[in-house]
């Protein structure tokens, strides 16, 4: 029974990796300028064909449905890639915090903290920076804006 559960879990992970790979491939392809040019050309061509055929309502409905479907898929593609990039960046920052002897180790995984703790830490950072500015004394003549 345990080997069956492990096998299912491994299969699920493999499927997730495949889906993730496909989503990243779609994001990579769709972010190229040539794709934007191609889509613009298709839209112009479709508009011309619509005008020539007297703007049939069925075509417009079909086009709107396809466009909405593509938009929904791209929403999930973008969300997936941004989430993955955010996780990778967060891991890199956490590693830098751990590696620095003067860093506050409590900031590792701070993104998982409650909102109140985030606000409290932000206020502490603001107060710290203000005290640093005050300890520098008067502004230098070239610092005015």
Secondary structure, 3 states (H helix, E strand, C coil): CHHHHHHHHHHHHHHHHHHHHHHHHHHHHHCCHHHHHHHHHHHHHHHHHHHHCCCCHHHHHHHHHHHHHHHHHHHHHHHHHHHHHHHHHHHHHHHHHHHCCCCCHHHCCHHHCCHHHHHHHHHHHHHHHHHHHHHCCCCCHHHCC
